[in-house]
Amino acid sequence: MQTKWGICPPLTGEYHTDVVVVGGGMAGLFAAKELIQAGKKVILIEKNICWGGMSGRSGWFLTPDSELWLRQIEQRYGKDIAKDIWDYGQWWQDAIVNLAREEWFECDLQSEDSLLLWWKKKGAQEVQEEYEARKEYGYDGTYIPADKLSEHTDGKYYTSGVRYSNCFAINPMLFCQEMKYYLQEQGVQIFEYTTLQSYTHNTVKTSRWIIHCKNIIFSMGKVTPEVHKNFAKDTYGIQNFITMSEPLCDEIVQELFPQGKLMCWDTKLAFTYFRFTGDNRLVLGGGNVFTAGLPFDILYPYGIQNVIREIKTIYPDMQPFAFDQYRNGRIETTKDMMPIIDRDTSHDNHIWVQWCVGLPWAAASGRFAAQQLLGKKQYLAS
């Protein structure tokens, strides 16, 4: 949490602006970027620090698939729409990477292949279908049978996998803080530790101060009933535990992944994923069937402790190493994992960006919301 940027002081005083962006995660930051570059005067407020909400519960992956694999997307929406969705996620993944590179963001950006791992025989058909889907759509992918998995990962019990390239890993806190500094240089006023208390058609109120504005974009990770009764009622939560190991030596990392670091998705537990940071810490996220759908935050570490025990069983070389970081919290989402960007029926100058699962989707949704305020009629990725 000790970064070179420092904290933006909370709001003190009364302000006037064109647009207020409520929320300093990926969606809010990219909305502010689009607006300031269009010549609008922008104020962004964040109740924690920029990154502290939904973006902070990310698994640190930059991939098009987010929580859904390609074949799963196809089953829900059909082939044509599935390809559009995947290409859209890919475009926005690359847009985030290009921005980080062009502006020299220090955010632990790494190129890492994705590896989808199955652990039981009945999963063989599922992994084969995912591989075939990638071939049908013309995407990169390699099918890995059980007798070849040891060339890619030292994990036990896995039965097959699919590996594909052009994926990236990132530290979202560092990215959001770099983005904060980038936006301030362009003229965005940012106030952290500033909590929305209420709002009207043209005002945003905090505990003591008020901002007068022409438009508002709400990109809040969690909406309380006091802020918007209907949105708070219609969300679905998935418990998302994240932990981080102490640094491992290069030799151990080489043992675990002989061909280099990988971003892994494991079907042995509910939505388990893991990858290495630049300094060889294993980022491990996931949950289990008992805690996944609970409608409240689990504030104790037993949810992630089961995941840690499991990963040490699968990778015995991890047994001696401690996991000394822990973060809990629910990801707010819709039933189909797709975000919703829409105007408030009561206030036509208010746009809500909600339930963005995955960093590329969050960035894209924020920009799209800004484009709607600006009256632009174009595809998200154009």
N, C-alpha and C positions, 0 to 999 in steps of 0.2 A: 504493500500500500504506500510505501515511501517512493514517490515519483518525483521527477524533475519539474513537474508542472505546478505543483501546489494546488491548494483548494481555492476554488472561486468563492469569494465571500457570499453569504446569504443576501437576499434582497433586502435593502433598506431604503425606503423612500418610495415616492409615487412616480410612475413612469408612463410614457405614451409611446406606442409603437404600432407598426403595421400588423405584425403577426406575433403571437405568443405560442411557442412550442412547449408543451407540458410533457416532460420526460426526456432524460438524457442518455437513453440507450441507442442502439444502432439506428432504430427507426427515427427517433427524434433528431439525432445528429445529421442524418442524411436529408431529412426534411429541411432542417435549417440551412444546410449547404445549398440545396436547390433554391431556396427562397432568397438567400443573401446574394447568390450569383445572378438572380433575376432583378436585383436592385431594391429588394424590400428591406425594411428595417425590422430586425428580428431580435426577440428576447427569448431565451430558453431557460426554463427553470427545472431543477431536478431535486427531488426530496432527499437523495443520498449524495453520492458523487456520480458523475457520468460513467455509466456501466453498472451501477449498483442494483438494477432491477432484473428484468428478464434476460438481458444480455449477459449478466453476471452468472446466470444459471446455465449458460451455454456449455457444451462439451468442448469448445475451442476448436471445432472442426469447421472448415470452409469447403463444403461439398454441395452438389445440387440435390442430393437425395434427402437431406435432413432426416426426418423420422420415417420416410417411406421409400422403399426400393422401387426401381423402375417398373417391375412387373406389377407391384401393388398399385402404383399410380395408374397404370394401364387398365387394371381391373375396375378401378373406380370411374375413370373418365373416358376410356376408349383410347385407341392408338394415336389419333391425330392430336388430341388434347394432351396426352401423356408426353409426347415429344415436345410440344410447346412448353409445357411446364418444366421439363428437364432442361431444355435449352435456355429457358429463362433463368432458372437457378444457376446454370453454368455461366451465363453472361454476367450475372451479378456477383458470383464468386470471383470471376476474373476482374470485375470492376473494383472490388475491394482490394484485391491483390495489387492491381495496377496503381491505385491511389497510394497504398502503403509504400510501394517502391518509388513512385515518382516524387513523393514528398518526404522520403527517407524516414518513415515512421519506425521507431524502435518498438516493435511489438512481437518479437519472437516469431516472425513469419518464416514458415518452413514449407518446402514442397515435400509431401509425403503421400505415397500411394495409399488407397483405401483397400482393406482386406475384409470381406464379409465372410464370417466363419460359422459353419454349422457343426453341430456336435452329436447328432444322432442319425441313425440310418434313414428314418423317414424324412429327414431334411435333405436327403440326396436329390430328390425330385425338385424340391424348392430351389436349391442352389443351381441345379441344371437349368431350371426355367429362367432364373435371373441372368445366367450366362447367355442363354439363347435370346433373351430380350435385348441384351446389349448388342448382340450380333445383328439382330433384326433392325435395330435403330441406327446401326453404323457407329456405335460407341466402342471405345477401347475396353477390352476385358480379357482376362485369362482364367480359364477353368483350372482349378487345382484339385486333383484327387487326393485321397488320404495318403497314398504312398509318396506324394510329392510335397506335402504340406511342411515337412521338416526343413525343406530348403528355404522356406519363407518365415516360419515361426516355430518356436520350440514348445508351443503349447500342447498339452496332452488332451486326449479324448476327442479332438476335432476330427470330423469325417470328410470334410470337403470345404472348398472356399472359392470365392471369385475375387480376383485382384484387378484393380484398374487404376490408371494414372490420372494426371491433371487434377489433383486435389491438393489442398493446402491446410496447414494448421496455423493457428494464430492465438495470441494471448488477448482476449477481448477487452480486458481492463486497460492494458497498455494501448491498444488501438483506440479505444474510446477517449482515453486521456490525450493521446496525440491528436485525435480528431478535435477535441475540445480546444486545444491550443491553435490548431489550424483554422478553426472557425473564428476564434477571437481575433486572429490576425486579419481576417476578412471583414470584421466589423460586427459579428454576432455578440450580443451581450449575454453572458452565461452566469447564472446564479445557482450554486449548489447548496445543499442543505436548506432548500426552500420548498415547503410543502404547500400544495394546492389545498385551500380550505373550501372555497366555493367559487362559483363563476356566474356571470350573467351573459347576455347577448354580446356585450362589448367590454367586459371586464374579467380579470382574473384576480382573485383575492387570496392572499396568504394570511398568516396569523395576524399580521399588523399592517401590511401594506397592500397596495392595489396597483395593477397594471391596466391601463386603458388601451384597447386595441381594436383593429378592424376585423381580424380573423383569429381563430384559435385552432391549433392542431393538437389533439390529445393522443399521445403515444405512451400511455402509462401501462406498465406491465400488469398491474393488478388494479382493477376498478372496484372501489368500495361502494356499498349501497348509497352512501351519502353523496357520492360524486355522480353516479348514474345508476339508478335502481335496476333498469332492464339489463344493461351490460353486465353488471355484477352478478345478476341471476343466471345469465345465459352462458357463463364460462364453464369450462371443464378443466380440472387440474390433474397433472401427472407429477408425482413425486420424483424429483431429480436430484439425487445425491452426488456430490463431486468431492473427490479427495485427491491428494497429491503426495507422492512418496518423497523420501529424501533422495538426493542425487545418487545415481548409480554410476559405477565406473564404466568406461567404454567397453571393457571386456565383457561385462555382464550384458550390456545392451546388445553386443554382437552375438552373444549366445542366444538371447531371446529372439532376435531378428537378424539372421545371418546375412540377408541381402540389404540391410539398412532399415531405418525406422519406418514403421507403418502405422496408419490409423485403422484400428480394428473395431469391428462391430460383431458382437458375440451373441448368438441366440440361445445360449445355455440358460441365461437369466433374462428377466424382462429388460429390454433395451439397455444392455450393458455395452460400454465402449471404453477404449483406452488408447493412449498414444503417449509418445515421449516429447518433452519440451527440449529446447535447445541445450539446456544444462542437464539433460538426462534424468529429469524427474518424470515418473510415470503418472500422467493424469488419468484417473479412473472414475468413471461415472456410471450411474445406473440406479437400479432399485430392485424390487421384487414384487411378486404378485400380491403380497399382503398389504404393502404400503402404497403401491402405484396409484390407486384410485381414491385414496382417502381424501375427504374434502377439507383437510386442514394440514398445516405444516407440521412435519415431524421434527421436533426440536432436539432430539437425542440422537447419538451417532449409531444406534444399533442397526439402522437401515443400511448404512454404508459398510458397517463391520461385516455383514454377511457377504457383501460383494468383495471385500478385501480378502476374506477367508477363501472365497471361491477362486479368486485370481491367483492366490498363492498355491492352491491345489493344482490349478492348471499349469502354472509356471513355478515349479519348485525352487528355481534359482532366486525367486523373490522372497522366500521364507525369512531370511535374516533382516529384511529391510522394513523400516517403519514408514507409516503413512502419517505425516505430521501436519497436514492441512485438511480442513473439512469445511464443506459448505452445503447447506441443505436448502430446500425451497421447492415450491411447486412451479412447474411450467404451466401457464394458462394457455389454453388452446380451444379449438373447435373440434367437433366430432371427426372431421375429415382432415385435420391438421393444416388446413389452408387458412391464411389470414383474412381478415375482413377490413376493408377500407371504405368508409361511407360517411355521408353527411348526416348530421343530426336532424331529424324531422322537425324538431322544435326550433332549431337555430341553423339557418342555411349557411351561415359563415363559420360553422364548427365542423371539423372533419375528425373522425375517430379512426385511429390505426390500432387494431386489436389482434392479439393472439398470433403473433408472428413467431413460428417455430423455426429456428435456424437463422444464423447471422445473415446469409444472403437474402433470405425472404424479408427479414426485418429492414435491411437497408433499402431494398426495392420498394417495400410498402411505404416507408417514410417519404421517399422521393415521389412516389405516385400520388400520395396525399397532397404534397406540395404542388404537384402539377395540376391537380384538380382545383386548388385555390387560384392558381395562375391562369386557369381556363384553357390549359393545353389538352388537346385531343390526340393522343398518340399512344402507341404500345409502351408497356412499362420499360422495355429494354432498348427502345430506340434512342 
